[in-house]
Amino acid sequence: MKYFPADDVPNIAILGAGGGLRAMIALHGTLQELQKHGLLDTIMYLCGVSGSTWCMSSLYKNGDWTEKLQALEESMCARLCKYTWSVPKATKMLLEAAKDENYSLTEFWAYTVVYGMLHEVGEKLSLFPQGKWGLSLRLMA
């Protein structure tokens, strides 16, 4: 493998689309395929919106996520398969939220479904250097 100075490396970005769970799963699968073909370490930016950011938050919790994609996939599948929804908790939250004129059902869904399945909403994320050239992936959500 030939290595190039960082100034000679093109800036390559991956943009994950929105679309809820489908986007989360699709981005994770895309990253695994890039890794399988030896291209993941060429990525400088990883960007996403909506569901793709759910995947990104799972990845960025692990400083060495590029080395653990398979294990992270298994963890994601396990969380999705054992999801339980608390109707009393969701109802209480909805009644409380109804007092806020700017609250939407989208926020209610995001909290009950996304948090319930992923247990990651609101967790603090930290970024670590990735890639063979010591480039940092930047979280752009």
VENNORMO-V628459 format. One record per residue. SS is DSSP state (H for helix, E for strand, L for the rest). OMEGA is omega as a letter, one per 40 degrees, with the letter a starting at -180 (NA if undefined). BURIAL is # if it has 9 or more other C-alpha atoms within 8 Angstrom, else .. Layout:
ss: {SS,SS}
omega: {OMEGA,OMEGA}
burial: {BURIAL,BURIAL}
This chain:
ss: {L,L,L,L,L,H,H,H,L,L,L,L,E,E,E,E,L,L,L,L,H,H,H,H,H,H,H,H,H,H,H,H,H,H,H,H,L,L,L,H,H,H,L,L,E,E,E,E,L,L,H,H,H,H,H,H,H,H,H,H,L,L,L,L,H,H,H,L,H,H,H,H,H,H,H,H,H,H,H,H,H,L,L,L,L,L,H,H,H,H,H,H,H,H,H,H,H,L,L,L,L,L,L,L,H,H,H,H,H,H,H,H,H,H,H,H,H,H,L,L,L,L,L,L,L,L,L,L,E,L,L,L,L,L,L,E,L,E,E,E,L}
omega: {a,i,a,i,a,a,a,a,i,i,a,a,i,i,i,a,i,i,i,a,i,a,i,a,a,i,i,i,i,i,i,i,i,i,a,a,i,a,a,a,i,a,i,a,i,a,i,i,i,a,i,i,i,i,a,a,i,a,a,i,a,a,a,a,a,i,a,a,a,i,i,i,i,i,i,i,i,i,a,a,a,a,i,a,a,a,i,i,i,i,i,a,i,i,i,a,a,i,a,a,a,a,i,i,i,i,i,i,a,a,a,a,a,i,a,a,a,a,a,a,i,i,i,i,i,a,i,i,i,i,a,a,i,i,i,i,a,i,a,a,NA}
burial: {.,.,.,.,.,.,.,.,.,.,.,.,#,.,.,#,#,#,#,#,.,.,#,#,#,#,#,#,.,.,#,#,.,#,#,.,.,.,#,#,#,.,#,#,#,#,#,#,#,#,#,#,#,#,#,#,#,#,#,#,#,.,#,.,#,.,.,.,#,.,.,#,#,.,.,#,.,.,#,#,.,.,.,.,.,.,.,.,.,#,.,.,#,#,.,.,.,.,.,.,.,.,.,.,.,.,.,#,#,#,#,#,#,#,#,#,#,#,.,.,.,.,.,.,.,.,#,.,#,#,#,.,.,.,#,#,#,#,#,.,.}
